[in-house]
């Protein structure tokens, strides 16, 4: 029997995430996890995404720091063309085994 891929089950997003994270960024966070799996990374059940705005040459870039504890992993992704998208918030995506949920830490 093949092991289940993490974060590949039903996906849910809390009200808090829906209110503060634009849908394009929500999709991007899930996409980062999919790309890491294709790359062969071993994923922790808790993925932490620290979103922040970084200004480069007067233009806002969305900075996304993805990290996990076991095994340790930290990676920064920059997204350009984010007028109105560059936000500062932390999002957790947790795989419970039966479903995955994107939530704000204060919603835990």
C-alpha positions, -999 to +999 in steps of 0.1 A: +000+000+000+014+034-010+018+060+017-006+089+015+009+122+002+006+149+028-016+179+020-032+161-009-066+155+009-095+179+012-083+214+018-100+239+040-093+276+047-105+294+079-125+326+079-095+345+091-073+334+062-101+342+038-104+377+052-067+387+051-050+366+025-060+372-012-071+341-030-041+343-054-018+341-024-038+312-009-034+293-041+003+300-042+008+286-006-008+253-016+012+253-049+045+257-029+036+225-010+028+207-042+061+217-058+080+207-027+064+172-029+072+169-066+108+178-057+109+150-032+110+171+000+098+154+032+070+176+046+062+182+083+025+181+092+028+218+102+039+242+075+045+278+085+043+306+059+055+340+070+042+366+045+058+401+044+062+430+020+097+438+008+104+469-012+129+466-040+136+496-062+104+513-049+082+483-059+065+460-034+074+423-036+055+397-016+081+377+004+070+342+015+091+324+040+081+287+042+095+268+071+090+236+090+107+219+120+109+182+112+130+178+091+142+214+093+135+233+061+134+270+054+129+286+020+121+321+007+100+328-023+095+362-038+064+371-059+064+402-080+035+421-097+017+421-064+001+456-063-024+453-034-012+419-026+019+425-005+007+417+030+023+408+063+007+378+081+016+343+093-004+314+079-002+278+092-012+249+070-018+217+090-023+182+076-044+163+101-043+130+082-078+133+068-078+169+056-056+200+055-064+234+069-049+268+063-054+290+094-040+320+112-020+310+144-045+329+166-073+306+152-056+275+164 
